Amino acid sequence: MENIVYISLGSNLGDRVYYLRSAIEALDRYEGISVKSSSSIYETDPVGYVHQDKFLNMVVEVATTLSPFSLLNVTQQIEQEFGRKREIRWGPRTLDLDILLYNHENIETEQLVIPHPRMAERAFVLIPLLEINSHLTIPNIFEPLTDIVDRLPDKEGVRVWKQKDGEDVFALFES
């Protein structure tokens, strides 16, 4: 069965574009995962631990035959492959991959919570998500994403850094 999943990507260390591009390519190469769409890249102010560089953030839509837990393992493996260290909560990172939505399922375990527990509070997640699919709803939140984004205080801290060109997910990275 093919599942539709939305994954957020972020980076604020080193060559941020390289990490985003490499993560998308790694996801697309993985058996059972196909990247279908991506948002533009946004530069965003840090949230939580604010004494760090700005992030580049985006969201991708993937189709996968993997279970949510297998997909989580793949995303964590990709983060580690690109040098992710978990030293400071919400601290600097080469790469951060978060599963936002998996179909329209609710999953709550010690290892994985879907929908992502803080996604409705984060403009840097919802703005690129809206760009990909403006008709999405978050399970158990009964209002349009646009209404949620309108209320977020940090939306001014989310700026388009590189506009998506056309439908090709990799068009963002061509010169």
BELHU-V167242 format. One record per helix or strand. SS is the DSSP state (A for helix, B for strand). FROM is the first residue (numbers start at 0). TO is the last residue. If there is no record, write none. Layout:
((SS/FROM/TO) (SS/FROM/TO))
//
This chain:
((B/2/10) (A/15/28) (B/32/37) (B/40/43) (B/54/63) (A/67/80) (B/95/101) (B/106/107) (B/112/113) (A/118/120) (A/122/131) (A/144/150) (A/154/156) (B/157/161) (A/168/172))
//
